[in-house]
Each structure stands twice: as C-alpha cells, then as structure tokens.
Amino acid sequence: MTSSQSEFTSCLRGRAGAIALTLALAAAAACSSKHELTPEQQAQADMAAYEAQIRNIVPDPARADQLVALTNEFQQLATDSIATIKSYRAKVAALNSNYDATRQDYETLFSDQDASREAFIKKAVAIRQRMAVYTTDAEWEALKKARLRALDADLQELLS
C-alpha cells in the first residue's frame, strides 16, 4: 500500500468514525426529545384509555355510559383523596417542625386523617359496588388490566 493510499484509508476510517458518532448522537438526541408524561397527564391518558375500553367491552351503550360515569366519579374521588393526602403530609411536616406542638395537636391531625380515610373507603366501596352492577363477570375481568393501569397512575401521582 502506498503512502497516499494509507492516508486515504486513514481519512476514510476517521470520517466513518465521525459519521458513526454523529449518527449515534443524533439518535440519542431524538430519543431524549421524547418527554415523559407527568403523573397527572398519565392518569388522564389512562382514564381515557379505560373509558374507550369500557365502551369496547360493554356492548350495551346505556350500561357503558353508567360505568363510564361511575368510573369518572371514582377517579374524582381518587383525585380528591390524593389532594387530601398531600395536604396531610404538609400538615404533618409543619407540625413536626413546630417545637411547641403538643400531643393533642398530633392526635387531632391523626384523627382528622383517619376520618378522611374512612370516608374515602366508604365512598370507594359504594362506587365499586355500583360499578359491578353494570358489568358481567366476564366484562369486569376484561376491564381488570385497564383498572390496574389507572390505579398505578393514581399511585404514581400520590408519590410525586
């Protein structure tokens, strides 16, 4: 191989490496430009998908409408509960940072949270029972994965 051929080969190798690096960086930039949804956006997307799945699985439009309405009611209950829990966390933190907080202050806060949790459970169970009325066992089972995705999204929002 002559020296000019060697220089040409080295040049090609260098350019091939530069092109490969450029392509890799471009691919990485393209992947990183995809932004993830916030927990709230994910919850909304999951609920929209759940509603579509309800309408797909439940053949009777009247039952599907009732189930969608109850699903929306349950989702609102979950959203309100998440807000309540976040507020509770802030109150606990504020109380904990207050050197003069008394045992009674803590007991009052805990009692309020217990009452809120009990009210949530009663409402959630009542809605769930009403939802079951509008579905067959097979429909309920077919909607299970979508319900779990919606629940996971709510839990992620709670963790944020």
Contacts in CASP RR format, 6 or more apart in sequence:
PFRMAT RR
TARGET T0000
AUTHOR 0000-0000-0000
METHOD contacts of the structure
MODEL  1
MTSSQSEFTSCLRGRAGAIALTLALAAAAACSSKHELTPEQQAQADMAAY
EAQIRNIVPDPARADQLVALTNEFQQLATDSIATIKSYRAKVAALNSNYD
ATRQDYETLFSDQDASREAFIKKAVAIRQRMAVYTTDAEWEALKKARLRA
LDADLQELLS
1 9 0 8 1.000
37 45 0 8 1.000
38 160 0 8 1.000
39 153 0 8 1.000
39 156 0 8 1.000
39 157 0 8 1.000
39 159 0 8 1.000
39 160 0 8 1.000
40 157 0 8 1.000
42 153 0 8 1.000
42 156 0 8 1.000
42 157 0 8 1.000
43 75 0 8 1.000
43 150 0 8 1.000
43 153 0 8 1.000
43 154 0 8 1.000
43 156 0 8 1.000
43 157 0 8 1.000
45 153 0 8 1.000
46 146 0 8 1.000
46 149 0 8 1.000
46 150 0 8 1.000
46 152 0 8 1.000
46 153 0 8 1.000
47 71 0 8 1.000
47 72 0 8 1.000
47 75 0 8 1.000
47 150 0 8 1.000
47 153 0 8 1.000
49 146 0 8 1.000
49 149 0 8 1.000
50 71 0 8 1.000
50 143 0 8 1.000
50 146 0 8 1.000
50 147 0 8 1.000
50 149 0 8 1.000
50 150 0 8 1.000
51 68 0 8 1.000
51 71 0 8 1.000
53 143 0 8 1.000
53 146 0 8 1.000
54 64 0 8 1.000
54 67 0 8 1.000
54 68 0 8 1.000
54 71 0 8 1.000
54 143 0 8 1.000
54 146 0 8 1.000
55 61 0 8 1.000
55 64 0 8 1.000
55 68 0 8 1.000
57 139 0 8 1.000
57 142 0 8 1.000
57 143 0 8 1.000
58 64 0 8 1.000
58 67 0 8 1.000
58 134 0 8 1.000
58 135 0 8 1.000
58 139 0 8 1.000
63 134 0 8 1.000
63 135 0 8 1.000
66 134 0 8 1.000
67 131 0 8 1.000
67 134 0 8 1.000
67 135 0 8 1.000
70 127 0 8 1.000
70 130 0 8 1.000
70 131 0 8 1.000
70 134 0 8 1.000
71 131 0 8 1.000
73 127 0 8 1.000
74 124 0 8 1.000
74 127 0 8 1.000
74 128 0 8 1.000
74 131 0 8 1.000
75 150 0 8 1.000
75 154 0 8 1.000
77 120 0 8 1.000
77 123 0 8 1.000
77 124 0 8 1.000
77 127 0 8 1.000
78 124 0 8 1.000
78 154 0 8 1.000
79 154 0 8 1.000
81 116 0 8 1.000
81 120 0 8 1.000
82 154 0 8 1.000
82 157 0 8 1.000
82 158 0 8 1.000
84 116 0 8 1.000
84 120 0 8 1.000
85 158 0 8 1.000
86 158 0 8 1.000
88 109 0 8 1.000
88 112 0 8 1.000
88 113 0 8 1.000
88 116 0 8 1.000
91 109 0 8 1.000
92 109 0 8 1.000
95 101 0 8 1.000
95 105 0 8 1.000
95 106 0 8 1.000
95 109 0 8 1.000
98 105 0 8 1.000
132 140 0 8 1.000
135 143 0 8 1.000
END
